[in-house]
Amino acid sequence: MNILENKKVIIIGDRDGVPGQAMEECVKTVATAEIVFSVTECFV
């Protein structure tokens, strides 16, 4: 059982850390997880 199964996911990535697109690719490995929002921001 995966912690993300049957969940809706909001992803907030960091430009200088882990970008949102990288986390999105990891979440996509869980077939039943739904990404509802994904963004990469610059936190200064």
mmCIF entry with sequence, helices, sheets and N, C-alpha, C, O atoms, coordinates in Angstrom:
data_MODEL
# 
_entry.id   MODEL 
# 
_entity.id                         1 
_entity.type                       polymer 
_entity.pdbx_number_of_molecules   1 
# 
_entity_poly.entity_id                      1 
_entity_poly.type                           'polypeptide(L)' 
_entity_poly.nstd_linkage                   no 
_entity_poly.nstd_monomer                   no 
_entity_poly.pdbx_seq_one_letter_code       MNILENKKVIIIGDRDGVPGQAMEECVKTVATAEIVFSVTECFV 
_entity_poly.pdbx_seq_one_letter_code_can   MNILENKKVIIIGDRDGVPGQAMEECVKTVATAEIVFSVTECFV 
_entity_poly.pdbx_strand_id                 A 
# 
loop_
_entity_poly_seq.entity_id 
_entity_poly_seq.num 
_entity_poly_seq.mon_id 
_entity_poly_seq.hetero 
1 1  MET n 
1 2  ASN n 
1 3  ILE n 
1 4  LEU n 
1 5  GLU n 
1 6  ASN n 
1 7  LYS n 
1 8  LYS n 
1 9  VAL n 
1 10 ILE n 
1 11 ILE n 
1 12 ILE n 
1 13 GLY n 
1 14 ASP n 
1 15 ARG n 
1 16 ASP n 
1 17 GLY n 
1 18 VAL n 
1 19 PRO n 
1 20 GLY n 
1 21 GLN n 
1 22 ALA n 
1 23 MET n 
1 24 GLU n 
1 25 GLU n 
1 26 CYS n 
1 27 VAL n 
1 28 LYS n 
1 29 THR n 
1 30 VAL n 
1 31 ALA n 
1 32 THR n 
1 33 ALA n 
1 34 GLU n 
1 35 ILE n 
1 36 VAL n 
1 37 PHE n 
1 38 SER n 
1 39 VAL n 
1 40 THR n 
1 41 GLU n 
1 42 CYS n 
1 43 PHE n 
1 44 VAL n 
# 
_struct_asym.id          A 
_struct_asym.entity_id   1 
# 
_struct_conf.conf_type_id            HELX_P 
_struct_conf.id                      HELX_P1 
_struct_conf.pdbx_PDB_helix_id       AA1 
_struct_conf.beg_label_comp_id       GLY 
_struct_conf.beg_label_asym_id       A 
_struct_conf.beg_label_seq_id        20 
_struct_conf.pdbx_beg_PDB_ins_code   ? 
_struct_conf.end_label_comp_id       VAL 
_struct_conf.end_label_asym_id       A 
_struct_conf.end_label_seq_id        27 
_struct_conf.pdbx_end_PDB_ins_code   ? 
_struct_conf.beg_auth_comp_id        GLY 
_struct_conf.beg_auth_asym_id        A 
_struct_conf.beg_auth_seq_id         20 
_struct_conf.end_auth_comp_id        VAL 
_struct_conf.end_auth_asym_id        A 
_struct_conf.end_auth_seq_id         27 
_struct_conf.pdbx_PDB_helix_class    1 
_struct_conf.details                 ? 
_struct_conf.pdbx_PDB_helix_length   8 
# 
_struct_conf_type.id          HELX_P 
_struct_conf_type.criteria    ? 
_struct_conf_type.reference   ? 
# 
_struct_sheet.id               AA1 
_struct_sheet.type             ? 
_struct_sheet.number_strands   2 
_struct_sheet.details          ? 
# 
_struct_sheet_order.sheet_id     AA1 
_struct_sheet_order.range_id_1   1 
_struct_sheet_order.range_id_2   2 
_struct_sheet_order.offset       ? 
_struct_sheet_order.sense        parallel 
# 
loop_
_struct_sheet_range.sheet_id 
_struct_sheet_range.id 
_struct_sheet_range.beg_label_comp_id 
_struct_sheet_range.beg_label_asym_id 
_struct_sheet_range.beg_label_seq_id 
_struct_sheet_range.pdbx_beg_PDB_ins_code 
_struct_sheet_range.end_label_comp_id 
_struct_sheet_range.end_label_asym_id 
_struct_sheet_range.end_label_seq_id 
_struct_sheet_range.pdbx_end_PDB_ins_code 
_struct_sheet_range.beg_auth_comp_id 
_struct_sheet_range.beg_auth_asym_id 
_struct_sheet_range.beg_auth_seq_id 
_struct_sheet_range.end_auth_comp_id 
_struct_sheet_range.end_auth_asym_id 
_struct_sheet_range.end_auth_seq_id 
AA1 1 LYS A 8  ? ASP A 14 ? LYS A 8  ASP A 14 
AA1 2 GLU A 34 ? GLU A 41 ? GLU A 34 GLU A 41 
# 
loop_
_atom_site.group_PDB 
_atom_site.id 
_atom_site.type_symbol 
_atom_site.label_atom_id 
_atom_site.label_alt_id 
_atom_site.label_comp_id 
_atom_site.label_asym_id 
_atom_site.label_entity_id 
_atom_site.label_seq_id 
_atom_site.pdbx_PDB_ins_code 
_atom_site.Cartn_x 
_atom_site.Cartn_y 
_atom_site.Cartn_z 
_atom_site.occupancy 
_atom_site.B_iso_or_equiv 
_atom_site.pdbx_formal_charge 
_atom_site.auth_seq_id 
_atom_site.auth_comp_id 
_atom_site.auth_asym_id 
_atom_site.auth_atom_id 
_atom_site.pdbx_PDB_model_num 
ATOM 1   N N  . MET A 1 1  ? 0.843  -1.183 0.000   1.00 0.00 ? 1  MET A N  1 
ATOM 2   C CA . MET A 1 1  ? 0.000  0.000  0.000   1.00 0.00 ? 1  MET A CA 1 
ATOM 3   C C  . MET A 1 1  ? 0.887  1.245  0.000   1.00 0.00 ? 1  MET A C  1 
ATOM 4   O O  . MET A 1 1  ? 1.853  1.333  0.758   1.00 0.00 ? 1  MET A O  1 
ATOM 5   N N  . ASN A 1 2  ? 0.548  2.192  -0.849  1.00 0.00 ? 2  ASN A N  1 
ATOM 6   C CA . ASN A 1 2  ? 1.298  3.428  -0.973  1.00 0.00 ? 2  ASN A CA 1 
ATOM 7   C C  . ASN A 1 2  ? 0.557  4.545  -0.257  1.00 0.00 ? 2  ASN A C  1 
ATOM 8   O O  . ASN A 1 2  ? -0.674 4.564  -0.247  1.00 0.00 ? 2  ASN A O  1 
ATOM 9   N N  . ILE A 1 3  ? 1.285  5.466  0.338   1.00 0.00 ? 3  ILE A N  1 
ATOM 10  C CA . ILE A 1 3  ? 0.676  6.571  1.083   1.00 0.00 ? 3  ILE A CA 1 
ATOM 11  C C  . ILE A 1 3  ? -0.126 7.515  0.173   1.00 0.00 ? 3  ILE A C  1 
ATOM 12  O O  . ILE A 1 3  ? -1.014 8.219  0.653   1.00 0.00 ? 3  ILE A O  1 
ATOM 13  N N  . LEU A 1 4  ? 0.175  7.537  -1.126  1.00 0.00 ? 4  LEU A N  1 
ATOM 14  C CA . LEU A 1 4  ? -0.509 8.431  -2.059  1.00 0.00 ? 4  LEU A CA 1 
ATOM 15  C C  . LEU A 1 4  ? -1.668 7.794  -2.803  1.00 0.00 ? 4  LEU A C  1 
ATOM 16  O O  . LEU A 1 4  ? -2.317 8.463  -3.606  1.00 0.00 ? 4  LEU A O  1 
ATOM 17  N N  . GLU A 1 5  ? -1.947 6.530  -2.562  1.00 0.00 ? 5  GLU A N  1 
ATOM 18  C CA . GLU A 1 5  ? -3.046 5.866  -3.261  1.00 0.00 ? 5  GLU A CA 1 
ATOM 19  C C  . GLU A 1 5  ? -4.371 6.562  -2.972  1.00 0.00 ? 5  GLU A C  1 
ATOM 20  O O  . GLU A 1 5  ? -4.699 6.855  -1.822  1.00 0.00 ? 5  GLU A O  1 
ATOM 21  N N  . ASN A 1 6  ? -5.125 6.821  -4.040  1.00 0.00 ? 6  ASN A N  1 
ATOM 22  C CA . ASN A 1 6  ? -6.457 7.436  -3.965  1.00 0.00 ? 6  ASN A CA 1 
ATOM 23  C C  . ASN A 1 6  ? -6.444 8.812  -3.307  1.00 0.00 ? 6  ASN A C  1 
ATOM 24  O O  . ASN A 1 6  ? -7.405 9.190  -2.635  1.00 0.00 ? 6  ASN A O  1 
ATOM 25  N N  . LYS A 1 7  ? -5.358 9.562  -3.497  1.00 0.00 ? 7  LYS A N  1 
ATOM 26  C CA . LYS A 1 7  ? -5.245 10.909 -2.925  1.00 0.00 ? 7  LYS A CA 1 
ATOM 27  C C  . LYS A 1 7  ? -5.149 11.939 -4.033  1.00 0.00 ? 7  LYS A C  1 
ATOM 28  O O  . LYS A 1 7  ? -4.732 11.632 -5.150  1.00 0.00 ? 7  LYS A O  1 
ATOM 29  N N  . LYS A 1 8  ? -5.544 13.181 -3.708  1.00 0.00 ? 8  LYS A N  1 
ATOM 30  C CA . LYS A 1 8  ? -5.332 14.331 -4.584  1.00 0.00 ? 8  LYS A CA 1 
ATOM 31  C C  . LYS A 1 8  ? -4.079 15.029 -4.067  1.00 0.00 ? 8  LYS A C  1 
ATOM 32  O O  . LYS A 1 8  ? -3.923 15.221 -2.861  1.00 0.00 ? 8  LYS A O  1 
ATOM 33  N N  . VAL A 1 9  ? -3.182 15.411 -4.986  1.00 0.00 ? 9  VAL A N  1 
ATOM 34  C CA . VAL A 1 9  ? -1.868 15.907 -4.599  1.00 0.00 ? 9  VAL A CA 1 
ATOM 35  C C  . VAL A 1 9  ? -1.665 17.328 -5.100  1.00 0.00 ? 9  VAL A C  1 
ATOM 36  O O  . VAL A 1 9  ? -1.959 17.641 -6.253  1.00 0.00 ? 9  VAL A O  1 
ATOM 37  N N  . ILE A 1 10 ? -1.152 18.192 -4.209  1.00 0.00 ? 10 ILE A N  1 
ATOM 38  C CA . ILE A 1 10 ? -0.728 19.543 -4.564  1.00 0.00 ? 10 ILE A CA 1 
ATOM 39  C C  . ILE A 1 10 ? 0.779  19.574 -4.408  1.00 0.00 ? 10 ILE A C  1 
ATOM 40  O O  . ILE A 1 10 ? 1.307  19.219 -3.354  1.00 0.00 ? 10 ILE A O  1 
ATOM 41  N N  . ILE A 1 11 ? 1.481  20.001 -5.467  1.00 0.00 ? 11 ILE A N  1 
ATOM 42  C CA . ILE A 1 11 ? 2.940  20.001 -5.468  1.00 0.00 ? 11 ILE A CA 1 
ATOM 43  C C  . ILE A 1 11 ? 3.438  21.435 -5.572  1.00 0.00 ? 11 ILE A C  1 
ATOM 44  O O  . ILE A 1 11 ? 3.063  22.163 -6.491  1.00 0.00 ? 11 ILE A O  1 
ATOM 45  N N  . ILE A 1 12 ? 4.290  21.841 -4.623  1.00 0.00 ? 12 ILE A N  1 
ATOM 46  C CA . ILE A 1 12 ? 4.931  23.151 -4.666  1.00 0.00 ? 12 ILE A CA 1 
ATOM 47  C C  . ILE A 1 12 ? 6.433  22.917 -4.642  1.00 0.00 ? 12 ILE A C  1 
ATOM 48  O O  . ILE A 1 12 ? 7.004  22.563 -3.610  1.00 0.00 ? 12 ILE A O  1 
ATOM 49  N N  . GLY A 1 13 ? 7.063  23.118 -5.790  1.00 0.00 ? 13 GLY A N  1 
ATOM 50  C CA . GLY A 1 13 ? 8.496  22.903 -5.909  1.00 0.00 ? 13 GLY A CA 1 
ATOM 51  C C  . GLY A 1 13 ? 9.270  24.191 -5.688  1.00 0.00 ? 13 GLY A C  1 
ATOM 52  O O  . GLY A 1 13 ? 8.691  25.276 -5.633  1.00 0.00 ? 13 GLY A O  1 
ATOM 53  N N  . ASP A 1 14 ? 10.578 24.060 -5.562  1.00 0.00 ? 14 ASP A N  1 
ATOM 54  C CA . ASP A 1 14 ? 11.460 25.193 -5.334  1.00 0.00 ? 14 ASP A CA 1 
ATOM 55  C C  . ASP A 1 14 ? 12.468 25.261 -6.471  1.00 0.00 ? 14 ASP A C  1 
ATOM 56  O O  . ASP A 1 14 ? 13.053 24.243 -6.841  1.00 0.00 ? 14 ASP A O  1 
ATOM 57  N N  . ARG A 1 15 ? 12.676 26.441 -7.026  1.00 0.00 ? 15 ARG A N  1 
ATOM 58  C CA . ARG A 1 15 ? 13.584 26.601 -8.164  1.00 0.00 ? 15 ARG A CA 1 
ATOM 59  C C  . ARG A 1 15 ? 15.003 26.163 -7.815  1.00 0.00 ? 15 ARG A C  1 
ATOM 60  O O  . ARG A 1 15 ? 15.660 25.527 -8.639  1.00 0.00 ? 15 ARG A O  1 
ATOM 61  N N  . ASP A 1 16 ? 15.486 26.480 -6.637  1.00 0.00 ? 16 ASP A N  1 
ATOM 62  C CA . ASP A 1 16 ? 16.845 26.140 -6.231  1.00 0.00 ? 16 ASP A CA 1 
ATOM 63  C C  . ASP A 1 16 ? 16.931 24.801 -5.522  1.00 0.00 ? 16 ASP A C  1 
ATOM 64  O O  . ASP A 1 16 ? 18.028 24.357 -5.181  1.00 0.00 ? 16 ASP A O  1 
ATOM 65  N N  . GLY A 1 17 ? 15.816 24.156 -5.295  1.00 0.00 ? 17 GLY A N  1 
ATOM 66  C CA . GLY A 1 17 ? 15.786 22.847 -4.639  1.00 0.00 ? 17 GLY A CA 1 
ATOM 67  C C  . GLY A 1 17 ? 15.240 21.801 -5.588  1.00 0.00 ? 17 GLY A C  1 
ATOM 68  O O  . GLY A 1 17 ? 15.796 21.573 -6.662  1.00 0.00 ? 17 GLY A O  1 
ATOM 69  N N  . VAL A 1 18 ? 14.162 21.174 -5.193  1.00 0.00 ? 18 VAL A N  1 
ATOM 70  C CA . VAL A 1 18 ? 13.526 20.153 -6.035  1.00 0.00 ? 18 VAL A CA 1 
ATOM 71  C C  . VAL A 1 18 ? 12.379 20.816 -6.803  1.00 0.00 ? 18 VAL A C  1 
ATOM 72  O O  . VAL A 1 18 ? 11.412 21.272 -6.193  1.00 0.00 ? 18 VAL A O  1 
ATOM 73  N N  . PRO A 1 19 ? 12.477 20.873 -8.139  1.00 0.00 ? 19 PRO A N  1 
ATOM 74  C CA . PRO A 1 19 ? 11.410 21.501 -8.918  1.00 0.00 ? 19 PRO A CA 1 
ATOM 75  C C  . PRO A 1 19 ? 10.122 20.673 -8.913  1.00 0.00 ? 19 PRO A C  1 
ATOM 76  O O  . PRO A 1 19 ? 10.147 19.456 -8.729  1.00 0.00 ? 19 PRO A O  1 
ATOM 77  N N  . GLY A 1 20 ? 9.013  21.355 -9.119  1.00 0.00 ? 20 GLY A N  1 
ATOM 78  C CA . GLY A 1 20 ? 7.716  20.697 -9.126  1.00 0.00 ? 20 GLY A CA 1 
ATOM 79  C C  . GLY A 1 20 ? 7.605  19.587 -10.153 1.00 0.00 ? 20 GLY A C  1 
ATOM 80  O O  . GLY A 1 20 ? 6.969  18.565 -9.895  1.00 0.00 ? 20 GLY A O  1 
ATOM 81  N N  . GLN A 1 21 ? 8.218  19.775 -11.317 1.00 0.00 ? 21 GLN A N  1 
ATOM 82  C CA . GLN A 1 21 ? 8.141  18.767 -12.369 1.00 0.00 ? 21 GLN A CA 1 
ATOM 83  C C  . GLN A 1 21 ? 8.799  17.458 -11.945 1.00 0.00 ? 21 GLN A C  1 
ATOM 84  O O  . GLN A 1 21 ? 8.334  16.382 -12.322 1.00 0.00 ? 21 GLN A O  1 
ATOM 85  N N  . ALA A 1 22 ? 9.870  17.536 -11.171 1.00 0.00 ? 22 ALA A N  1 
ATOM 86  C CA . ALA A 1 22 ? 10.541 16.324 -10.699 1.00 0.00 ? 22 ALA A CA 1 
ATOM 87  C C  . ALA A 1 22 ? 9.654  15.562 -9.719  1.00 0.00 ? 22 ALA A C  1 
ATOM 88  O O  . ALA A 1 22 ? 9.559  14.337 -9.784  1.00 0.00 ? 22 ALA A O  1 
ATOM 89  N N  . MET A 1 23 ? 9.007  16.286 -8.814  1.00 0.00 ? 23 MET A N  1 
ATOM 90  C CA . MET A 1 23 ? 8.100  15.635 -7.862  1.00 0.00 ? 23 MET A CA 1 
ATOM 91  C C  . MET A 1 23 ? 6.885  15.069 -8.585  1.00 0.00 ? 23 MET A C  1 
ATOM 92  O O  . MET A 1 23 ? 6.362  14.020 -8.207  1.00 0.00 ? 23 MET A O  1 
ATOM 93  N N  . GLU A 1 24 ? 6.439  15.770 -9.630  1.00 0.00 ? 24 GLU A N  1 
ATOM 94  C CA . GLU A 1 24 ? 5.294  15.320 -10.424 1.00 0.00 ? 24 GLU A CA 1 
ATOM 95  C C  . GLU A 1 24 ? 5.577  13.959 -11.051 1.00 0.00 ? 24 GLU A C  1 
ATOM 96  O O  . GLU A 1 24 ? 4.713  13.082 -11.049 1.00 0.00 ? 24 GLU A O  1 
ATOM 97  N N  . GLU A 1 25 ? 6.774  13.779 -11.584 1.00 0.00 ? 25 GLU A N  1 
ATOM 98  C CA . GLU A 1 25 ? 7.151  12.503 -12.195 1.00 0.00 ? 25 GLU A CA 1 
ATOM 99  C C  . GLU A 1 25 ? 7.136  11.378 -11.159 1.00 0.00 ? 25 GLU A C  1 
ATOM 100 O O  . GLU A 1 25 ? 6.763  10.250 -11.483 1.00 0.00 ? 25 GLU A O  1 
ATOM 101 N N  . CYS A 1 26 ? 7.531  11.665 -9.933  1.00 0.00 ? 26 CYS A N  1 
ATOM 102 C CA . CYS A 1 26 ? 7.502  10.645 -8.875  1.00 0.00 ? 26 CYS A CA 1 
ATOM 103 C C  . CYS A 1 26 ? 6.070  10.266 -8.510  1.00 0.00 ? 26 CYS A C  1 
ATOM 104 O O  . CYS A 1 26 ? 5.767  9.088  -8.323  1.00 0.00 ? 26 CYS A O  1 
ATOM 105 N N  . VAL A 1 27 ? 5.194  11.256 -8.408  1.00 0.00 ? 27 VAL A N  1 
ATOM 106 C CA . VAL A 1 27 ? 3.796  10.996 -8.049  1.00 0.00 ? 27 VAL A CA 1 
ATOM 107 C C  . VAL A 1 27 ? 3.085  10.230 -9.154  1.00 0.00 ? 27 VAL A C  1 
ATOM 108 O O  . VAL A 1 27 ? 2.188  9.435  -8.873  1.00 0.00 ? 27 VAL A O  1 
ATOM 109 N N  . LYS A 1 28 ? 3.470  10.455 -10.405 1.00 0.00 ? 28 LYS A N  1 
ATOM 110 C CA . LYS A 1 28 ? 2.829  9.768  -11.531 1.00 0.00 ? 28 LYS A CA 1 
ATOM 111 C C  . LYS A 1 28 ? 3.040  8.261  -11.504 1.00 0.00 ? 28 LYS A C  1 
ATOM 112 O O  . LYS A 1 28 ? 2.343  7.533  -12.211 1.00 0.00 ? 28 LYS A O  1 
ATOM 113 N N  . THR A 1 29 ? 3.984  7.778  -10.706 1.00 0.00 ? 29 THR A N  1 
ATOM 114 C CA . THR A 1 29 ? 4.194  6.330  -10.604 1.00 0.00 ? 29 THR A CA 1 
ATOM 115 C C  . THR A 1 29 ? 3.081  5.651  -9.818  1.00 0.00 ? 29 THR A C  1 
ATOM 116 O O  . THR A 1 29 ? 2.934  4.430  -9.878  1.00 0.00 ? 29 THR A O  1 
ATOM 117 N N  . VAL A 1 30 ? 2.294  6.434  -9.081  1.00 0.00 ? 30 VAL A N  1 
ATOM 118 C CA . VAL A 1 30 ? 1.145  5.897  -8.349  1.00 0.00 ? 30 VAL A CA 1 
ATOM 119 C C  . VAL A 1 30 ? -0.085 6.110  -9.238  1.00 0.00 ? 30 VAL A C  1 
ATOM 120 O O  . VAL A 1 30 ? -0.524 7.244  -9.433  1.00 0.00 ? 30 VAL A O  1 
ATOM 121 N N  . ALA A 1 31 ? -0.624 5.046  -9.762  1.00 0.00 ? 31 ALA A N  1 
ATOM 122 C CA . ALA A 1 31 ? -1.699 5.135  -10.760 1.00 0.00 ? 31 ALA A CA 1 
ATOM 123 C C  . ALA A 1 31 ? -2.951 5.832  -10.246 1.00 0.00 ? 31 ALA A C  1 
ATOM 124 O O  . ALA A 1 31 ? -3.632 6.510  -11.015 1.00 0.00 ? 31 ALA A O  1 
ATOM 125 N N  . THR A 1 32 ? -3.270 5.681  -8.967  1.00 0.00 ? 32 THR A N  1 
ATOM 126 C CA . THR A 1 32 ? -4.526 6.227  -8.452  1.00 0.00 ? 32 THR A CA 1 
ATOM 127 C C  . THR A 1 32 ? -4.379 7.611  -7.839  1.00 0.00 ? 32 THR A C  1 
ATOM 128 O O  . THR A 1 32 ? -5.374 8.184  -7.394  1.00 0.00 ? 32 THR A O  1 
ATOM 129 N N  . ALA A 1 33 ? -3.172 8.168  -7.801  1.00 0.00 ? 33 ALA A N  1 
ATOM 130 C CA . ALA A 1 33 ? -2.970 9.520  -7.273  1.00 0.00 ? 33 ALA A CA 1 
ATOM 131 C C  . ALA A 1 33 ? -3.319 10.534 -8.359  1.00 0.00 ? 33 ALA A C  1 
ATOM 132 O O  . ALA A 1 33 ? -2.999 10.334 -9.530  1.00 0.00 ? 33 ALA A O  1 
ATOM 133 N N  . GLU A 1 34 ? -3.977 11.622 -7.961  1.00 0.00 ? 34 GLU A N  1 
ATOM 134 C CA . GLU A 1 34 ? -4.377 12.663 -8.912  1.00 0.00 ? 34 GLU A CA 1 
ATOM 135 C C  . GLU A 1 34 ? -3.663 13.969 -8.560  1.00 0.00 ? 34 GLU A C  1 
ATOM 136 O O  . GLU A 1 34 ? -3.814 14.485 -7.453  1.00 0.00 ? 34 GLU A O  1 
ATOM 137 N N  . ILE A 1 35 ? -2.892 14.494 -9.498  1.00 0.00 ? 35 ILE A N  1 
ATOM 138 C CA . ILE A 1 35 ? -2.205 15.770 -9.291  1.00 0.00 ? 35 ILE A CA 1 
ATOM 139 C C  . ILE A 1 35 ? -3.179 16.874 -9.682  1.00 0.00 ? 35 ILE A C  1 
ATOM 140 O O  . ILE A 1 35 ? -3.553 16.995 -10.848 1.00 0.00 ? 35 ILE A O  1 
ATOM 141 N N  . VAL A 1 36 ? -3.586 17.675 -8.707  1.00 0.00 ? 36 VAL A N  1 
ATOM 142 C CA . VAL A 1 36 ? -4.559 18.742 -8.980  1.00 0.00 ? 36 VAL A CA 1 
ATOM 143 C C  . VAL A 1 36 ? -3.873 20.086 -9.199  1.00 0.00 ? 36 VAL A C  1 
ATOM 144 O O  . VAL A 1 36 ? -4.457 20.984 -9.805  1.00 0.00 ? 36 VAL A O  1 
ATOM 145 N N  . PHE A 1 37 ? -2.623 20.238 -8.708  1.00 0.00 ? 37 PHE A N  1 
ATOM 146 C CA . PHE A 1 37 ? -1.898 21.492 -8.882  1.00 0.00 ? 37 PHE A CA 1 
ATOM 147 C C  . PHE A 1 37 ? -0.418 21.228 -8.738  1.00 0.00 ? 37 PHE A C  1 
ATOM 148 O O  . PHE A 1 37 ? 0.006  20.533 -7.814  1.00 0.00 ? 37 PHE A O  1 
ATOM 149 N N  . SER A 1 38 ? 0.368  21.773 -9.638  1.00 0.00 ? 38 SER A N  1 
ATOM 150 C CA . SER A 1 38 ? 1.818  21.623 -9.590  1.00 0.00 ? 38 SER A CA 1 
ATOM 151 C C  . SER A 1 38 ? 2.466  22.900 -10.060 1.00 0.00 ? 38 SER A C  1 
ATOM 152 O O  . SER A 1 38 ? 2.107  23.425 -11.114 1.00 0.00 ? 38 SER A O  1 
ATOM 153 N N  . VAL A 1 39 ? 3.425  23.418 -9.288  1.00 0.00 ? 39 VAL A N  1 
ATOM 154 C CA . VAL A 1 39 ? 4.103  24.662 -9.637  1.00 0.00 ? 39 VAL A CA 1 
ATOM 155 C C  . VAL A 1 39 ? 5.512  24.644 -9.075  1.00 0.00 ? 39 VAL A C  1 
ATOM 156 O O  . VAL A 1 39 ? 5.794  23.979 -8.078  1.00 0.00 ? 39 VAL A O  1 
ATOM 157 N N  . THR A 1 40 ? 6.396  25.392 -9.738  1.00 0.00 ? 40 THR A N  1 
ATOM 158 C CA . THR A 1 40 ? 7.747  25.609 -9.214  1.00 0.00 ? 40 THR A CA 1 
ATOM 159 C C  . THR A 1 40 ? 7.870  27.099 -8.943  1.00 0.00 ? 40 THR A C  1 
ATOM 160 O O  . THR A 1 40 ? 7.665  27.913 -9.843  1.00 0.00 ? 40 THR A O  1 
ATOM 161 N N  . GLU A 1 41 ? 8.200  27.460 -7.722  1.00 0.00 ? 41 GLU A N  1 
ATOM 162 C CA . GLU A 1 41 ? 8.290  28.864 -7.301  1.00 0.00 ? 41 GLU A CA 1 
ATOM 163 C C  . GLU A 1 41 ? 9.721  29.221 -6.934  1.00 0.00 ? 41 GLU A C  1 
ATOM 164 O O  . GLU A 1 41 ? 10.555 28.341 -6.720  1.00 0.00 ? 41 GLU A O  1 
ATOM 165 N N  . CYS A 1 42 ? 9.994  30.494 -6.864  1.00 0.00 ? 42 CYS A N  1 
ATOM 166 C CA . CYS A 1 42 ? 11.286 31.008 -6.412  1.00 0.00 ? 42 CYS A CA 1 
ATOM 167 C C  . CYS A 1 42 ? 11.049 31.688 -5.066  1.00 0.00 ? 42 CYS A C  1 
ATOM 168 O O  . CYS A 1 42 ? 10.418 32.743 -4.999  1.00 0.00 ? 42 CYS A O  1 
ATOM 169 N N  . PHE A 1 43 ? 11.551 31.087 -4.013  1.00 0.00 ? 43 PHE A N  1 
ATOM 170 C CA . PHE A 1 43 ? 11.384 31.635 -2.669  1.00 0.00 ? 43 PHE A CA 1 
ATOM 171 C C  . PHE A 1 43 ? 12.635 32.426 -2.312  1.00 0.00 ? 43 PHE A C  1 
ATOM 172 O O  . PHE A 1 43 ? 13.719 31.853 -2.198  1.00 0.00 ? 43 PHE A O  1 
ATOM 173 N N  . VAL A 1 44 ? 12.495 33.729 -2.136  1.00 0.00 ? 44 VAL A N  1 
ATOM 174 C CA . VAL A 1 44 ? 13.656 34.583 -1.848  1.00 0.00 ? 44 VAL A CA 1 
ATOM 175 C C  . VAL A 1 44 ? 13.589 35.055 -0.413  1.00 0.00 ? 44 VAL A C  1 
ATOM 176 O O  . VAL A 1 44 ? 14.470 35.787 0.038   1.00 0.00 ? 44 VAL A O  1 
# 
